[in-house]
Amino acid sequence: MLKLQEGVCKICGTNTPGSRHRFFVVDHCHDSKQIRGLLCHHCNTMLGHARDSITTLSGAILYLEESRKEWSVSDSSSQPSCCASGLDS
């Protein structure tokens, strides 16, 4: 499965499992038990904390996008690094 994912997390694309973990996590749907893919520790934890809720994760995306808009209106040289990086940057 890792070879099919080209050796990276299916969500963020990192090639390291993260934290102290040596292996990627086999993610699955808790209702159907169907395997969805391999995730790094951070992405697996994120989904767990969001309880696999698309509504919660969509809300988090909107929250981050809105905070970036607020920073883009102000001086970009003082923009914190948390808003200057990400998958889409």
Backbone hydrogen bonds, N-H to C=O, Kabsch-Sander energy under -0.5 kcal/mol:
donor,donor_aa,acceptor,acceptor_aa,energy
5,Q,1,M,-1.5
6,E,3,K,-1.6
7,G,2,L,-3.4
8,V,5,Q,-1.1
9,C,14,T,-2.4
10,K,38,L,-2.4
13,G,9,C,-1.0
21,H,18,G,-1.7
25,V,39,L,-3.3
27,D,25,V,-0.9
27,D,37,G,-3.0
29,C,34,Q,-2.5
33,K,29,C,-2.0
36,R,27,D,-2.5
37,G,27,D,-1.2
39,L,25,V,-2.6
41,H,17,P,-3.7
44,N,40,C,-2.4
45,T,41,H,-2.4
46,M,42,H,-2.3
47,L,43,C,-2.3
48,G,44,N,-2.1
49,H,45,T,-2.8
50,A,46,M,-1.9
51,R,48,G,-1.1
52,D,47,L,-2.6
53,S,50,A,-1.8
54,I,52,D,-0.6
57,L,53,S,-2.5
58,S,54,I,-2.8
59,G,55,T,-2.2
60,A,56,T,-2.0
61,I,57,L,-2.0
62,L,58,S,-2.4
63,Y,59,G,-2.3
64,L,60,A,-2.2
65,E,61,I,-2.7
66,E,62,L,-2.7
67,S,63,Y,-1.9
68,R,64,L,-1.9
69,K,65,E,-2.0
70,E,66,E,-2.1
71,W,67,S,-1.8
72,S,68,R,-2.3
73,V,69,K,-1.2
74,S,70,E,-0.9
78,S,75,D,-1.4
79,Q,76,S,-1.2
83,C,80,P,-1.5
84,A,80,P,-0.7
85,S,81,S,-0.8
89,S,86,G,-1.1
